[in-house]
Amino acid sequence: MARGELKKLSSLFDKYKERLVAPEGSVIDAFVEVVRDLFEFEVNRDKIRYNPTTKTLSIVGMGILRSEVKKREQEVFDHLRGRLGDKSAPKHII
């Protein structure tokens, strides 16, 4: 880049987007939002668990919601990847 040229503001954060991983709370919040958007159902954050090492989301209790999420699992993953990025998105839902 030549001296005096302007950079896009979004390009300043590219290296951080590639390296940083979303914290556990952010993944849970994103999942709650996706469930609200796709299923029009409010989920309490206390009913969701996330294990960052295995990238697994768990729905505690709420068997009906769990079965609906499993039916549309790929769609849920697509929305989570869009909100969190490939690196931070969960890989499994149980």
PAVEXZA-496344 format. One line per 3 residues: their letters; for each residue x, y, z of N, C-alpha, C. Coordinates in Angstrom, 1 decimal. Atoms other than C-alpha are relative to their C-alpha. Layout:
A	X,Y,Z,X,Y,Z,X,Y,Z; ...
//
This chain:
MAR	0.8,-1.2,0.0,0.0,0.0,0.0,0.9,1.2,0.0; -0.8,-1.2,0.1,1.4,3.4,-1.0,-0.3,0.9,1.2; 0.1,-1.0,-1.1,1.9,6.1,1.6,-1.2,1.0,-0.4
GEL	1.1,-0.9,0.2,-1.2,8.2,2.0,-1.3,-0.6,-0.4; 1.2,0.6,0.5,-3.7,5.7,0.7,-0.9,-0.4,1.3; 0.9,0.4,-1.1,-6.8,5.0,2.9,-0.3,-1.4,0.0
KKL	0.5,1.4,-0.2,-7.7,1.6,4.2,-1.5,0.0,0.3; 1.4,0.1,-0.5,-11.2,0.4,4.6,0.0,-0.4,1.5; 0.0,0.3,-1.5,-12.1,0.3,8.3,-0.2,-1.5,0.3
SSL	0.2,1.5,-0.3,-13.3,-3.3,8.1,1.2,-0.8,-0.3; -1.2,0.8,0.3,-10.0,-4.5,6.7,1.0,0.1,1.2; -0.9,-0.1,-1.1,-8.3,-3.3,9.9,-0.2,-1.2,1.0
FDK	0.4,1.0,-0.9,-10.0,-6.1,11.8,0.1,-1.4,-0.6; 0.0,1.3,0.7,-9.5,-9.0,9.3,0.9,-1.0,0.8; -0.8,1.0,-0.7,-6.6,-10.6,11.2,-0.6,-0.4,1.3
YKE	0.7,0.4,-1.2,-8.6,-10.6,14.4,-1.1,-1.0,-0.3; 1.1,0.9,0.4,-11.6,-12.2,12.7,0.5,-1.4,-0.3; -0.6,1.3,0.3,-9.3,-15.0,11.5,0.5,-0.8,1.2
RLV	-0.6,0.6,-1.1,-7.7,-15.7,14.8,-0.8,-0.2,1.3; 0.8,0.0,-1.3,-10.2,-15.0,17.6,-1.2,-1.0,-0.2; 1.1,0.9,-0.1,-12.9,-17.5,18.6,-1.0,0.7,1.0
APE	1.0,-0.5,-0.8,-16.2,-16.4,20.0,-0.1,-0.7,1.4; 0.1,0.6,-1.3,-16.6,-16.9,23.8,-1.3,-0.8,0.1; 1.1,0.8,-0.3,-19.1,-19.4,25.2,-1.3,0.7,0.0
GSV	1.2,-0.8,-0.1,-21.7,-16.8,26.0,-0.5,0.6,-1.3; 0.4,-0.5,1.4,-21.7,-15.3,22.5,-0.6,-1.1,-0.8; 0.5,1.1,0.8,-22.3,-18.7,21.0,-1.4,-0.4,0.4
IDA	1.3,0.3,-0.5,-25.2,-19.4,23.3,-1.0,1.1,-0.4; 0.9,-1.1,0.4,-26.7,-15.9,22.6,-0.3,-0.1,-1.5; 0.3,0.2,1.4,-26.4,-16.5,18.9,-0.9,-1.1,-0.3
FVE	0.9,1.1,0.2,-28.1,-19.8,19.1,-1.4,0.3,0.5; 1.4,-0.5,-0.5,-31.0,-18.3,21.2,-0.6,0.9,-1.1; 0.6,-0.9,1.0,-31.4,-15.6,18.5,-0.4,-0.8,-1.3
VVR	0.3,0.8,1.1,-31.3,-18.2,15.7,-1.3,-0.8,0.2; 1.2,0.7,-0.3,-34.0,-20.3,17.4,-1.2,0.9,0.0; 1.1,-0.9,0.0,-36.1,-17.2,17.9,-0.4,0.4,-1.4
DLF	0.3,-0.4,1.4,-35.8,-16.2,14.2,-0.6,-1.2,-0.8; 0.5,1.1,0.8,-36.3,-19.7,12.7,-1.2,-0.7,0.5; 1.1,0.8,-0.6,-38.7,-21.3,15.1,-1.1,0.9,0.7
EFE	0.9,-0.9,-0.7,-40.4,-18.2,16.6,-0.3,-0.6,1.4; 0.2,0.5,-1.3,-39.8,-19.7,20.0,1.1,0.6,0.9; -0.9,-0.6,-1.0,-38.2,-18.1,23.1,0.7,-1.1,0.8
VNR	-0.7,1.0,-0.7,-35.5,-20.2,24.7,0.8,0.7,1.1; -0.8,-0.6,-1.1,-34.0,-19.4,28.1,1.5,-0.4,-0.1; -1.4,0.3,0.1,-30.2,-19.2,28.1,0.4,-1.1,0.9
DKI	-0.4,1.0,-0.9,-30.1,-21.5,31.1,-0.2,-1.4,-0.5; 0.3,1.3,0.5,-31.4,-24.4,29.0,1.0,-0.4,-1.1; -1.0,0.3,1.0,-28.5,-24.2,26.6,1.4,-0.1,0.6
RYN	-1.3,0.2,-0.4,-25.0,-25.5,27.2,0.9,-0.1,-1.2; -0.9,0.0,1.1,-21.9,-25.1,25.0,1.4,-0.4,0.5; -1.4,0.5,-0.3,-18.6,-27.0,25.2,0.9,0.5,-1.1
PTT	-0.8,-0.6,1.0,-16.0,-24.9,23.3,1.1,-1.0,-0.5; -1.1,0.9,0.5,-13.4,-27.7,23.1,-0.6,-1.0,-1.1; 0.6,0.9,1.0,-15.8,-30.1,21.2,-0.9,0.7,-0.9
KTL	0.9,-0.8,0.8,-17.9,-27.3,19.7,-1.4,-0.6,0.0; 1.3,0.7,-0.1,-21.1,-29.0,20.9,-0.9,0.8,0.8; 1.1,-0.6,-0.7,-24.3,-27.3,21.8,-0.9,-1.0,0.6
SIV	0.9,0.9,-0.6,-26.6,-29.1,24.2,-1.3,0.7,0.4; 1.3,-0.5,-0.4,-30.3,-28.4,24.8,-0.4,-0.8,1.2; 0.4,0.7,-1.2,-31.2,-29.3,28.4,-1.5,0.0,0.1
GMG	1.4,0.2,0.0,-34.7,-30.7,28.7,-0.6,0.3,-1.3; 0.6,-0.5,1.2,-37.1,-29.3,26.1,0.2,-0.9,-1.2; -0.1,1.0,1.0,-37.3,-32.4,24.0,-0.7,0.4,-1.3
ILR	0.6,-0.4,1.2,-39.7,-30.9,21.5,0.9,1.0,-0.8; -0.9,-1.0,0.7,-37.3,-28.0,20.7,1.2,-0.8,-0.6; -1.2,0.8,0.5,-34.4,-30.5,20.4,-0.3,-0.7,-1.3
SEV	0.3,0.7,1.2,-36.2,-32.6,17.9,-0.3,0.9,-1.2; 0.2,-0.9,1.1,-37.3,-29.6,15.8,1.4,0.6,-0.5; -1.3,-0.4,0.4,-33.7,-28.3,15.8,0.8,-1.0,-0.8
KKR	-0.7,1.1,0.8,-32.4,-31.7,14.7,-0.5,-0.2,-1.4; 0.6,0.1,1.4,-34.8,-31.7,11.8,0.6,1.0,-0.9; -0.5,-1.1,0.9,-33.5,-28.4,10.5,1.4,0.4,0.4
EQE	-1.3,-0.2,-0.6,-30.0,-28.8,11.9,1.0,0.8,-1.0; -0.9,-0.7,1.0,-28.2,-27.7,8.6,-0.3,1.5,-0.1; 0.4,-1.4,0.0,-30.2,-24.5,8.5,0.4,0.7,1.2
VFD	-0.5,-0.7,-1.2,-29.4,-23.7,12.1,1.5,0.2,-0.1; -1.4,-0.2,0.2,-25.7,-24.3,11.4,0.4,1.1,-1.0; -0.3,-1.0,1.0,-25.8,-22.1,8.3,-0.2,1.4,0.7
HLR	0.2,-1.3,-0.7,-27.3,-19.2,10.4,1.0,0.3,1.0; -1.0,-0.2,-1.0,-24.8,-19.7,13.2,1.3,0.3,-0.6; -1.2,-0.3,0.7,-21.9,-19.7,10.7,0.0,1.5,-0.5
GRL	0.2,-1.4,0.5,-23.3,-16.4,9.3,0.2,1.0,1.1; -0.1,-1.0,-1.1,-23.4,-14.8,12.7,1.3,-0.1,0.7; -1.3,0.2,-0.8,-20.2,-16.3,14.3,1.2,-0.2,-0.8
GDK	-1.2,0.3,0.8,-18.0,-17.2,11.4,0.3,-1.5,0.1; -0.3,1.5,0.1,-16.7,-20.7,10.4,0.7,-0.5,1.2; -0.9,0.4,-1.1,-14.1,-20.8,13.2,-0.8,-0.1,1.3
SAP	0.7,-0.1,-1.3,-16.5,-20.0,16.1,-1.3,-0.8,0.0; 1.3,0.6,0.1,-19.7,-21.8,14.9,0.1,-1.5,0.6; 0.0,1.4,-0.6,-20.6,-25.1,16.8,-0.1,-1.0,-1.2
KHI	0.0,1.1,1.0,-20.2,-28.4,14.9,-1.1,-1.0,0.3; 1.0,1.1,-0.4,-22.8,-30.6,16.8,-1.0,0.7,0.9; 1.1,-0.4,-0.9,-26.1,-30.1,18.5,-0.6,-1.3,0.5
I	0.6,1.2,-0.6,-27.4,-32.7,21.0,-1.0,0.4,1.0
//
